[in-house]
Amino acid sequence: MTTASPDERSLRVAAEPLVLAGATPGFFRGTIGSLRQIWERRELLGLLVKRELTARYKDSSLGVVWSLFRPLAQLLIYYFAIGVVLGASRGVPDFAIFVFIGLTSWGLFAEILSLSTTSIVTNAGIIKKVYLPGEVFPLAAVGSALFNFGVQFVILIAATIVFRVPPLTPDLAYAPLAFLVLLVFGTAVGMLLAALNVYFRDVQHIIEVIIVMLFWASPIVYSYTYVHAAVGGTVLEQIYLANPITIAIIGMQKAFWVSGSTATGDMAQYFPPNLLPLLLIALAVSIVLLWLSQRVFTRLQKNFAQEL
């Protein structure tokens, strides 16, 4: 067996066709090219999701059970502080179920946002060594958040059965739309922030503050009924409902909070009468935002290795 000389190897390399690394140029063709590259690396994406989960619960005795402790702790705190001490539970039927629906829904969005924002910086070692479509890293963060959401969602359904209020009504149809709004909107914003955080590291700290503000801007530990009673029919109510996360959480409550939809008298709850159109509009806006975020991400990722 003979070994090729350096000149022969150079000739062989020169004879190889040029293969461009990176996304396909063009605004529309580039989208298809990016999707194709991500699909070709779907197995890698699955491994990255598995790595995220393994790293999070490494050397932990309880493993994924820890994904339940934080929302359960928040549930107990908010139930006692707001429901019992401030008396919110007296005007909200099955207050514990109501709060847990909000915390579960919010947890999906907040986790997608926080993990996606730091996903590129966290994986700087891989990005500087080998070319990969950068989208796989924020998408892996989304996959990790979905796993935790799935665990908490199972507990939510079990809780509705224990409290004898299973969501077996036509309103359950709101759930898929609300879930898609949370997923698509969170992925769109997370992907954009992941790229910006490479160039401006303050983004990851700013987003922590914004997440806290957005939490209180959505009806998670208080009912939308109180918002409508305070600013109903005004521009402020329309601004409040313009937030896709707010609409999505209300949609999840409409689907799974049976007591809120059926209560009468002093316990009667109010939902936007145009909730379905609002969810459809929010989903359409989220899809367009996801497309635009991916194209911006593609432009910015060309200099990731240098910036990292």
FENGIVEN-V91001 format. One line per field, one symbol per residue. ss: DSSP state (H for helix, E for strand, C for the rest). Layout:
# FENGIVEN-V91001
ss: ???
This chain:
# FENGIVEN-V91001
ss: CCCCCHHHHHHHHHHCCCCCCCCCCCCCHHHHHHHHHHHHCHHHHHHHHHHHHHHHCCCCCCHHHHHHHHHHHHHHHHHHHHHHHCCHHHCCCCHHHHHHHHHHHHHHHHHHHHHHHCHHHHCHHHHCCCCCCCHHHHHHHHHHHHHHHHHHHHHHHHHHHHCCCCCCCHHHHHHHHHHHHHHHHHHHHHHHHHHHHHHCCCHHHHHHHHHHHHHHCCCCCCCHHHHHHHHCCCHHHHHHHCCHHHHHHHHHHHHHCHHHHHCCHHHCCCCCCCHHHHHHHHHHHHHHHHHHHHHHHHHHHHHHHHHC
